[in-house]
Amino acid sequence: MLKSQPDVVCLSHLRWKFVYQRPQHLMTRAARTRRVYYLEEPVEGGAQPHLEVTTDGGVTVLTPHVPPGLYGDAAEEVTARLLGPFLEREGVRRPLAWVYTPMRLPLLDVVQPGSVVYDCMDELANFRSAPPKLREREQELFRQADVVFTGGHRLYEAKRRQHHNVHPFPSSVDVGHFARARNGLPDPADQQHLSRPRLGFYGVIDERFDIELVGELARRRPEWQFVLLGPVVKIDPAELPRGENLHYLGMKSYAELPSYLAHWDVALLPFALNEATEFISPTKTPEYLAAGLPVVSTPIRDVVRPYGERGVVSIAQGVDEFEAAVLAALSADQTGRRARADALLAGMSWDRTWEEMQALLLRAEAGPGSLQGVARAGTFTAGGSD
């Protein structure tokens, strides 16, 4: 099928095969009507630089391999030299640049976009080991972007005065995918031996995960089985709480998740309250609800509103409240809560989110050349830097 709209070149900080989340949902939908190229961050891969090209979900995934010892801007200079000729061979002209991290801003010199979207899904500057240049480059990205999307309302509040065209798009959900958990899927082999009740979490386990809260809950309630799915990053695994009722089962694919959820009793959002979580809008919140599970969360702003205020997620601060909320969830009739959650989720599909984004994109792409004459701030070119 001929793609009728401008190609998309997505500049991301997340691996395509990492946790399946916002970029994958949106880019696979974009690929229905556009050619989509998803550029991952460079990896060290031998002395000879090359661009690994794979396809998944209609998306062309590009992984730059750079010589050992190259990091940051030095690695991105090599990426630029690989990307430019590739886009030329593919016939990519004035694409839509879809940017997830300001640190990749200099690559716009190579991409030469017709329009730019900054999809700000997190306040990356607040994360552990954030690059010192990130805030400065974000300001330049605001200057160059035609449209800015934010991953939640709290993030929108922080960004809306920094650009004239900012729109909040909180995490959406593929209801049909997760509702399969209500239909008696087989219990996965690595959790089927666990007794009930089971309290589950999936996602990245990093500095946002409240290890003290989870550890104390597990200590107080040895009869509760904690099923924790996902990669451990940016924290020492030795720091994680341990116990006979704490089960770290590793990362699972998006396709596997409903089978795990089908055999949980309560889903958890045990996020610490810190700089890294101030602006998050957890994608797993509506996914848990679509699976029909009761959910208990710490008071993350974009979970409190709308989920807590609508009475579909229990909000608890501190170990005492959290323990009480889990106990209530285990004993309560969930019929009314599930009906309220289903009504809320009905208007939150990724398809609808993409359609609304698409309308804004088409308006920007049809605009009067908003990028013409704008000097790019990047320093990389297809032939490398001076």
C-alpha angles and dihedrals in degrees: 000000000000112000107231101191132064117288118256123229108191117200107199142170093208128084113243091228093047121096108331106244146125100331093050094046093050100039094050088053092047088053090065090076105013140044105255126201115189112198114202125200115273122274128202106254118158133302096291114074115226141158116241111212123199135157130224131165091355091304123119107224117205120199115184114213112204133182118276117274097032117121140160117356093357090059091045091054088060089046090054092053090052097043099049098060091041093055089046092054091047092052093239109168126178095339128182107267110214108195126195100171130035089217089078093054095111090063089071086081087067098037093051093198128203089215137002132221122192107201099192103194097163141014090253093179089069094056123102113273094011111173113259091232094055099095093046092050092047090059090053091047090054088054093052100038121100093196132018122201122189127207094229146000096264089055090046090056089054096047107032095092093050096066136027096228110046123148129183117229110174121198114298131198144226095227095187093056095053097035086070085079088073092060104072103265117184116274109250114250096242094057104029092091093058119105124232145296097055122191113197141198131173130185140069112332104214141119090315092063113094100228093174092054094048093044093052093046090052091049094049095044110037089167091065115087114215113207110194118186125186146060122299109229137167092008131079110257086219088069093062118104114256133203144128090270096049112090120185103191099174131233119334129196122253089249092056098051099084091058091056094044091050090069101042124100100201131014119218136215098185098171122163116235103242142115092284093057101039093095104028124125103193113223089206093066097078090034092058090048093049087056088058096246128142109243130210119194141174112244099281107167097234091046095049088052116071104354100046094040091051091052096241098110125044112229117210132173119200130008096282094054092042093052091048092048092052091049090051092048091051093053104034128096103249098198097101095041091049091051091051091048093050091052091051094047093050091084098040106077122140087232091060092045091052092048091053092046090047092056090054092045094051089052091052093045091050092048125113098279096284092183098048112116094010112135111229116231094212124109101204127092132180088264095049132253127302 
